[in-house]
Every structure is written in structure tokens, then in C-alpha cells.
Amino acid sequence: MTFREEGPARAWPAPRGDAHGRRHTSALYSPWQLLYLNDVLLGKSVKIALETLLAPAEERDVALNQTREWLEAQQDRWQTLDAAWRPLVKLLVRLQNRYLPEITGRTTVLYDAEQKLQVDPWPAECERFDPQTVATELAVSALQVTEAYWFLVERGIDCEPRDGLELLRRARPRSSHKRMRGTSRQARDHFDAAQLLWLFLTDLTGDPPGRPPLWPMDGRQPERAALYDQGPPARTTRAQLQEELVQAGLYPHAVHVVGEGQSEREMVWRLVAGLLGRRWADELGFTDLGGAGSASRLNTMVNGFTTYAQRTVVIVDSEGTMAQYVTGLIRSDELPADDVLNFEANLEDSNFTPAEMLDVLIERAANPPDGRPAVALALPLEDVLAAHDERGHRTREKPGLAGILLKLAEDPKYGGPVTISKPDFATALAERILLELNDTHDDEQKLQALRERRPLLRFVLDRILPVLTGPRWE
């Protein structure tokens, strides 16, 4: 390859080459020359206001003369533009055969006429390439190349549309880059050029180039730091991609809840739906452990969910070996302690007193949501507590009060029967919490007292809602 200024002018047919037996002349350009296309297009025209053209002759001539001077200065800049960029373009052309396949993952296979087969020239180019020889050949120092690298990165940042999708575009497959258009494509080209220099400097000096000494304070400092520290087209990690998708409001996996049963699912879903709306509640993932006997499944589930969910939370009680497995996850740093709600008793008993649960059930019986006839339930609290104690003595275990309460409500002697499933009762309990929250009227003391009485509400407010109401909510 010969650059036009490296030899005297010759007649067009003179520099004919032989390409597979065909004599031809071809003039080539480098795609790297498009890096300064914006500079070429800048100032290609000028607008003159109608008021200027209609102004008195003397005033109009002054304005037009000023415009003429600006256009002449622009023409002078155009004439020096290619000369200003030529050393950098030459360097990029000299480096591309060695480093571009490393960036793009692609190489051009050539036909070897002697061996009569197609060969990949890149391994041979890697073997014979010597960075110090190239630097001497082009008369460039490591400092000059480093400054050119900083220059290209900054121009790439300036080209990128500030839409929050920059890293997502870089994470797309390389084959999709050629379909990019406009400023995002210009940014991609600048970053590719910068990465050529990054790789070259790493081989030339033994270390990758550092950050520039001065930082523009334009609000893009974190993005700029990542570009300089990792190299512009560096591969996007899972964590980076997840963070960018979250910031762009495109990541679908917000919070995954692991609970012991359907009651946990219903209460959490209803609380989130009441606080944010059904659409947000539907974004929750939920896995039912199927009771305390499934404690051994907890580790596997949590490890799986944390690979994709922004936050995995666990809502369990201390029955059986559940507390042991939860403690193990926390100690091994696989699950933050703040993301675990571990009740001493079961869900209902840990959030409501017996009197409160009975009151919710009576209210539900009097106002059924499914069209059933209303029932005036007359179930004394003493009967509920007595049945609870009797069951505990008989089974030598501490039974859940909610199950006993619902069983007694089916007895006709209390005015029923009232038949309500445990998940439906959990929904009614959640609705009671929402009413209580509404009654606080943003009174901080009342809200704090409610949070203490209803630990599930506190957990939802502190560990679930902040993830759902992250960048997308803002």
C-alpha cells in the first residue's frame, strides 16, 4: 500500500497491479478517513436571515462580508484537515492488520496462488509484527500515541447520543455494528480506532495507557472511567449489562421472593399492588418452598435466583431446619442478612394478634368480595384461644392460629358457616395493613409504630419497593 504523497505524481494507468491475472488500477480509501467526516460537514453551508437580505445596502454588505470571511476561514480549515489527520490515519492503517481482527473477531481469508488454497494471514501478521519497529518506522513516540488515544476516546464520547443506551449498544454482537447509523456509528468507529491504539500501546510499553490528566466535568465521568480503564470495546460483563438494563428501565427481573407457601405470595403481592399498582406487583417473581420440610431446597433456589434477579429475598419462619439453612446462606455471604425476613412464629401470627385476626375474619365474612351472602360471624375470641391451646397440647407443637380460626368459622354454631381459604385470608390481612397505612396520613410516628407491629410491611417497604421503584420509577 502506497500513500499518494509518498511518491511523485504518475499517469493514472501507470501503477497497474496484478490481481489474479488481471491488470488494473484501483484507488483506495481507508474507512478510518471517515473519522473526521463530521469536521468536513461542519460549516458546509450558512443561513442568511431574510432580514439581512432586505436590510439597507450598506448594512447588508457588512453582514455578507462577515459571512464571506467566515466561509473563507472554513475553506482554509478544510484544506488542512486531511494533512492534520493523515499521521493518525497512517498509524491506524499500519496497525489494523495486526489488531483489528482481535477487536472484531473477523479476518479476511486470502487465496495463496502457490499453495492453491485459502489462508488466514492474521497468524503470520502477529508473528512478524514488532511494535517498536512500527513506532520507529512511523516516527511516533508512546506519548504521542497515548495522546491520540485520549483524543479518539473523547471524540467517541462526544459522538454518542446521551440516551442511556451506550453500553447496551456496545454489548450487541459485532455483526450488528455495521448496521448502526448516525452518531452511534461514529462513536463506535472512534472507539474501535482507540482500541487499536490501546492494544498497540500495551504491546509497545508493556502496560495499557492510563487516564488523561484532565477530566471534563460533563456528568459522564463514570462512563469515561470505564472506557479508559477497560479499553473502549472491552467485553461487557454480566453485572455491567444488568446494571445498564436496570438504568435504562429494560431489565425484567427485579425482585424474586422465596417463601414457604401461598400465604406469603398473596400477602406480598397484595401489599405491592396496593402501594404501587398491579403492574409493579406482577413483576415480582415468587417461588413457593412448599413448607418448612423443603428447607434443603433453599440454598439451590437462592443461588439460582441471585444470578439474574436484582434482589432475592427470603420470607420464612424458624420451624424445622429452615433457620439453619438461612443462617448458612447469610454466613457464606450468598444472601445479605437484610434480605431475609425470618419469623419466630408463622407469617400470620408474627404480624397480627389473635384479636386482630378475628376482627379481619369477621369483617371479611360481613363483606365477602366474591358475591357470597354476608354472614354475621359470632365467634368468641375465647373459643379460638381455647381451641388453639387444646391443639397444642394434643400435638405437642405450636400450631398456627390462622388455621384454627378458619376451621372454627366453618362451624354453623357461630353463625356461618364461613368458608375462606388460607390464601384468601392472607389477602384480607394484607388489605387490613394497607388500610392502616392509609390511616397514618403520613404521620411519621404512626408510620413507625405500624412498621414495628407489621414486620412484613417493613420488609416490603425496605427491601422490595426500593428495587421496583428504582431508575424506571424516577
C-alpha positions in Angstrom: 0.0 0.0 0.0 1.3 3.4 -1.0 0.1 6.8 0.2 -0.3 9.3 -2.6 2.1 11.8 -1.0 4.9 9.2 -0.7 5.8 9.4 -4.4 5.7 11.8 -7.4 2.5 12.1 -9.5 2.1 9.5 -12.2 -0.3 8.9 -15.0 -3.4 7.1 -14.0 -2.7 3.8 -15.9 0.9 3.6 -14.7 0.6 2.0 -11.3 -1.3 -1.0 -12.5 -1.3 -4.1 -10.3 -1.8 -7.8 -11.0 -4.8 -9.3 -9.3 -5.3 -12.9 -10.3 -4.0 -12.3 -13.8 -5.9 -9.1 -14.4 -4.0 -5.8 -14.8 -5.9 -3.0 -13.2 -5.6 0.3 -11.3 -7.5 0.9 -8.1 -7.6 3.9 -5.9 -8.4 3.0 -2.3 -9.5 5.0 0.7 -9.5 3.9 4.3 -12.6 3.8 6.4 -10.6 5.5 9.1 -10.8 8.7 7.0 -14.5 8.8 7.9 -13.4 9.6 11.5 -13.2 13.3 10.5 -16.3 13.3 8.3 -18.1 15.5 10.8 -15.3 18.1 10.6 -15.8 18.1 6.8 -19.5 18.5 7.1 -19.2 21.3 9.7 -19.9 24.6 8.1 -20.7 23.3 4.6 -23.5 25.9 4.4 -24.6 29.1 6.1 -28.0 30.5 6.7 -28.6 34.2 6.0 -31.7 35.7 7.5 -34.3 37.3 5.3 -34.0 40.5 7.3 -30.3 40.7 6.3 -31.1 40.4 2.6 -33.8 43.1 3.0 -31.7 45.4 5.0 -30.3 48.7 3.5 -27.4 48.1 1.1 -24.6 49.3 3.5 -25.8 47.2 6.4 -26.4 44.2 4.2 -22.9 44.4 2.7 -21.3 44.4 6.2 -23.2 41.3 7.2 -22.4 39.5 3.9 -18.7 40.4 4.2 -18.6 38.9 7.7 -20.2 35.7 6.3 -17.7 35.6 3.5 -14.8 35.9 5.9 -16.2 33.0 7.9 -16.6 30.8 4.8 -13.1 31.6 3.6 -11.7 30.6 7.0 -13.7 27.4 6.9 -12.3 26.7 3.4 -8.8 27.1 4.8 -9.6 24.7 7.6 -10.9 22.1 5.1 -7.7 22.3 3.1 -5.6 21.5 6.2 -8.0 18.9 7.6 -6.6 15.9 5.7 -3.0 16.9 6.5 -3.8 17.2 10.2 -5.4 13.7 10.3 -3.0 11.9 7.9 -0.4 10.8 10.5 -3.1 9.2 12.7 -4.8 7.6 9.7 -1.5 6.2 8.6 -0.9 4.7 12.1 -4.3 3.1 12.2 -3.9 1.6 8.7 -0.5 0.3 9.7 -1.9 -1.3 12.9 -5.2 -2.7 11.6 -3.9 -5.9 10.1 -2.4 -6.8 13.4 -5.0 -5.7 15.9 -8.4 -5.2 14.1 -9.1 -9.0 13.9 -8.6 -9.1 17.7 -11.3 -6.4 18.1 -13.8 -7.6 15.6 -13.2 -11.3 15.8 -13.0 -11.3 12.0 -10.3 -11.7 9.4 -10.1 -11.7 5.6 -9.1 -15.0 4.2 -6.7 -14.7 1.2 -6.0 -17.0 -1.7 -2.5 -18.4 -1.9 -1.7 -19.0 -5.6 1.4 -21.0 -4.9 -0.3 -23.4 -2.4 -3.6 -23.1 -4.3 -5.7 -22.8 -1.1 -7.2 -20.1 1.1 -5.2 -19.0 4.1 -5.7 -16.8 7.1 -3.0 -14.1 7.1 -3.5 -13.0 10.6 -1.3 -15.6 12.5 1.6 -14.7 10.2 1.0 -10.9 10.8 1.0 -11.5 14.5 4.3 -13.4 14.3 6.2 -10.8 12.3 4.7 -7.7 13.9 7.1 -5.8 16.1 5.6 -2.7 17.9 8.9 -1.0 18.4 9.8 -1.3 14.7 6.4 0.1 13.7 6.8 3.1 16.1 10.3 3.8 14.6 9.0 3.4 11.1 6.3 6.0 11.6 8.4 8.2 13.8 5.9 8.2 16.7 6.5 8.1 20.4 4.5 6.3 23.1 3.4 9.7 24.4 2.1 10.8 21.0 0.2 7.6 20.6 -1.3 7.9 24.1 -2.5 11.5 23.4 -4.0 10.3 20.1 -5.8 7.5 22.1 -7.2 10.0 24.6 -8.3 12.2 21.6 -10.2 9.4 20.0 -11.9 8.3 23.2 -13.1 11.8 23.9 -14.4 12.3 20.3 -16.2 8.9 20.7 -17.9 10.1 23.9 -18.9 13.3 22.2 -20.4 11.5 19.3 -22.6 9.2 21.4 -26.2 10.2 21.9 -26.8 10.7 25.6 -29.8 8.3 25.8 -28.5 5.9 28.5 -28.1 3.0 26.0 -24.4 3.5 25.2 -23.2 0.3 26.9 -26.1 -1.7 25.5 -25.1 -0.8 22.0 -21.5 -1.9 22.8 -22.8 -5.2 24.2 -24.6 -6.1 20.9 -22.9 -8.7 18.7 -20.2 -7.3 16.5 -22.0 -8.2 13.3 -24.7 -5.7 14.3 -22.3 -2.7 14.4 -22.2 -2.4 10.6 -25.9 -1.6 10.7 -25.5 1.3 13.1 -26.1 4.7 11.6 -25.6 8.3 12.6 -23.8 9.4 15.8 -23.8 6.0 17.4 -21.9 4.5 14.4 -19.4 7.4 14.5 -18.9 6.8 18.2 -18.3 3.1 17.5 -15.7 3.9 14.8 -13.8 6.2 17.2 -13.8 3.6 19.9 -12.5 0.9 17.5 -9.7 3.2 16.4 -8.9 4.0 20.1 -8.8 0.3 20.9 -6.2 -0.3 18.1 -4.0 2.3 19.9 -4.8 0.8 23.3 -3.6 -2.7 22.1 -0.6 -1.2 20.4 0.5 0.8 23.4 0.1 -2.2 25.6 2.5 -4.2 23.4 4.8 -1.2 23.0 5.2 -0.2 26.6 4.2 -3.3 28.5 1.3 -1.5 30.1 -2.1 -0.3 28.9 -2.4 3.5 28.6 -3.7 5.3 31.7 -6.3 8.0 32.1 -5.7 11.6 30.7 -4.6 14.1 33.3 -7.6 16.3 32.9 -11.3 15.2 33.1 -14.2 17.1 31.5 -16.9 17.7 34.2 -19.8 16.8 31.9 -21.6 14.3 34.0 -20.2 11.3 32.2 -17.2 10.6 34.4 -18.2 7.0 35.4 -18.7 6.1 31.7 -15.4 7.8 30.8 -13.5 5.9 33.6 -14.9 2.6 32.3 -13.8 3.4 28.8 -10.3 4.3 29.8 -9.7 1.6 32.3 -11.0 -1.4 30.3 -10.5 -0.3 26.8 -13.3 1.1 24.6 -14.6 -2.1 23.0 -14.0 -4.3 26.1 -16.4 -7.1 26.6 -19.4 -6.3 28.7 -19.7 -8.3 31.9 -23.0 -9.8 33.1 -23.0 -7.3 36.0 -22.4 -4.3 33.8 -25.1 -5.3 31.3 -27.6 -5.9 34.1 -26.8 -2.5 35.6 -27.3 -0.8 32.3 -30.5 -2.6 31.6 -31.8 -1.6 35.0 -30.8 2.1 34.5 -32.5 2.1 31.1 -35.7 0.5 32.6 -35.3 -2.6 30.4 -34.3 -5.3 32.9 -37.3 -7.5 33.6 -36.1 -9.3 36.7 -36.5 -7.0 39.7 -37.2 -8.9 42.9 -37.6 -12.6 43.4 -39.3 -13.7 46.6 -38.7 -17.1 48.1 -41.4 -18.0 50.6 -42.8 -21.1 52.4 -46.3 -21.0 50.9 -49.2 -19.4 49.1 -50.0 -17.1 52.0 -46.6 -15.4 51.7 -47.2 -15.0 47.9 -50.6 -13.4 48.4 -49.7 -11.0 51.1 -46.6 -9.7 49.4 -48.3 -9.4 46.1 -51.3 -7.5 47.6 -49.1 -5.2 49.5 -47.0 -4.3 46.5 -50.2 -3.9 44.3 -51.7 -1.6 46.9 -48.6 0.5 47.2 -47.5 0.7 43.6 -50.2 -0.9 41.4 -50.9 -4.3 39.9 -48.3 -3.8 37.1 -45.5 -3.5 39.6 -46.7 -6.4 41.6 -46.8 -8.6 38.6 -43.1 -8.0 38.1 -42.4 -9.9 41.3 -41.0 -13.4 41.0 -42.1 -15.9 43.6 -41.1 -19.4 44.5 -43.1 -21.4 46.9 -40.8 -23.7 49.0 -43.8 -25.8 49.9 -43.5 -25.6 53.7 -40.7 -25.9 56.2 -40.0 -29.5 55.1 -38.4 -28.2 51.9 -35.7 -26.2 53.7 -33.0 -28.2 51.9 -34.0 -26.7 48.6 -33.4 -23.2 49.9 -29.7 -23.0 49.0 -30.1 -24.2 45.4 -33.0 -21.8 44.8 -31.3 -18.7 46.2 -28.1 -19.4 44.3 -30.1 -19.7 41.1 -32.3 -16.7 41.5 -29.4 -14.4 42.5 -27.7 -14.9 39.1 -30.4 -12.9 37.4 -32.7 -11.1 39.9 -31.6 -7.7 41.1 -32.5 -8.8 44.6 -33.6 -12.2 46.1 -35.5 -12.0 49.4 -36.5 -14.9 51.6 -39.5 -14.9 53.9 -39.6 -18.0 56.2 -40.3 -18.9 59.8 -38.0 -20.8 62.1 -39.8 -24.2 62.1 -37.7 -27.3 61.5 -34.3 -26.8 59.9 -35.2 -23.6 58.0 -33.4 -21.3 60.3 -30.3 -23.4 60.0 -30.2 -23.1 56.2 -31.0 -19.4 56.3 -28.1 -18.8 58.7 -25.8 -20.8 56.4 -26.6 -18.6 53.4 -26.0 -15.5 55.4 -22.7 -16.7 56.8 -21.4 -17.7 53.4 -22.3 -14.2 52.0 -24.6 -15.8 49.5 -27.6 -13.8 50.9 -27.4 -10.5 52.8 -29.0 -10.7 56.2 -31.2 -7.6 55.4 -32.8 -9.7 52.6 -34.2 -12.3 55.0 -37.4 -12.0 57.0 -37.2 -14.8 59.5 -40.3 -15.1 61.7 -40.2 -16.7 65.1 -43.8 -18.0 64.5 -45.6 -18.3 61.2 -46.5 -15.4 58.9 -49.9 -14.6 60.3 -49.1 -14.9 64.0 -45.9 -12.8 63.6 -47.9 -9.9 62.1 -51.3 -10.0 63.8 -52.6 -10.7 67.3 -55.4 -13.3 67.7 -57.9 -10.5 68.3 -56.8 -8.7 65.1 -57.0 -11.8 63.0 -60.5 -12.5 64.4 -61.6 -8.9 63.6 -60.3 -9.2 60.0 -62.2 -12.5 59.6 -65.5 -11.1 60.9 -65.1 -8.1 58.6 -64.4 -10.4 55.6 -67.5 -12.5 56.4 -69.7 -9.4 56.6 -68.3 -8.1 53.3 -67.4 -11.0 51.1 -65.7 -9.9 47.8 -66.9 -12.8 45.6 -70.7 -12.3 45.7 -71.4 -14.8 48.5 -74.1 -13.9 51.1 -72.8 -11.8 54.0 -72.5 -13.6 57.3 -72.6 -12.1 60.8 -69.9 -14.3 62.4 -70.2 -14.6 66.1 -67.1 -16.3 67.1 -65.8 -15.5 70.6 -62.0 -15.0 70.9 -62.1 -17.3 74.0 -63.2 -20.2 71.9 -60.4 -19.5 69.4 -57.7 -19.4 72.1 -59.1 -22.5 73.8 -59.1 -24.5 70.5 -55.5 -23.3 69.9 -54.3 -24.4 73.4 -56.1 -27.7 73.1 -54.5 -28.4 69.7 -51.1 -27.5 71.1 -51.4 -29.9 74.0 -52.6 -32.7 71.7 -49.9 -32.4 69.1 -47.1 -31.1 71.4 -46.5 -28.4 68.8 -47.3 -24.8 68.5 -50.0 -24.6 65.8 -50.8 -21.6 63.7 -53.7 -19.6 64.9 -55.0 -18.7 61.5 -55.7 -22.3 60.5 -57.6 -23.0 63.7 -59.6 -19.7 63.3 -60.6 -20.6 59.8 -61.6 -24.1 60.8 -63.9 -22.8 63.7 -65.5 -20.3 61.3 -66.9 -23.2 59.3 -68.9 -24.4 62.3 -72.6 -23.3 61.9 -73.0 -22.7 65.6 -71.0 -19.4 65.2 -73.5 -18.0 62.6 -71.9 -19.4 59.5 -70.6 -21.4 58.0 -67.9 -19.1 56.7 -65.6 -20.8 54.3 -62.4 -18.9 53.3 -59.2 -20.3 52.1 -55.9 -19.5 53.9 -54.5 -17.6 50.8 -57.7 -15.5 50.7 -57.4 -14.8 54.4 -53.8 -13.7 53.8 -55.1 -11.3 51.2 -57.6 -9.9 53.7 -54.8 -9.4 56.2 -52.8 -7.5 53.6 -55.7 -5.3 52.9 -56.0 -4.5 56.6 -52.4 -3.5 56.6 -52.9 -1.2 53.6 -55.9 0.5 55.4 -53.8 1.0 58.5 -51.0 2.5 56.4 -53.5 4.9 54.8 -54.8 5.9 58.2 -51.3 7.1 59.3 -51.8 10.1 57.0 -48.0 10.4 56.6 -47.6 10.8 60.4 -44.0 9.7 60.9 -44.7 8.4 64.5 -47.8 6.5 63.5 -46.0 5.0 60.4 -43.0 3.9 62.6 -45.4 2.2 65.1 -47.2 0.4 62.2 -43.8 -0.8 60.8 -43.0 -2.3 64.2 -46.3 -4.0 64.5 -46.3 -5.3 61.0 -42.8 -6.6 60.2 -43.9 -7.8 56.7 -44.9 -4.3 55.8 -41.5 -3.0 57.0 -39.7 -5.7 54.9 -41.7 -4.8 51.8 -41.1 -1.1 52.2 -37.3 -1.5 52.9 -36.2 -4.4 50.7 -38.7 -4.9 47.8 -40.1 -1.5 46.9 -36.7 0.3 46.5 -35.8 -2.1 43.7 -39.1 -1.8 41.9 -39.1 2.0 42.3 -35.5 2.3 41.0 -34.4 4.2 37.8 -37.6 3.2 36.0 -39.8 4.8 38.6 -37.8 8.0 38.6 
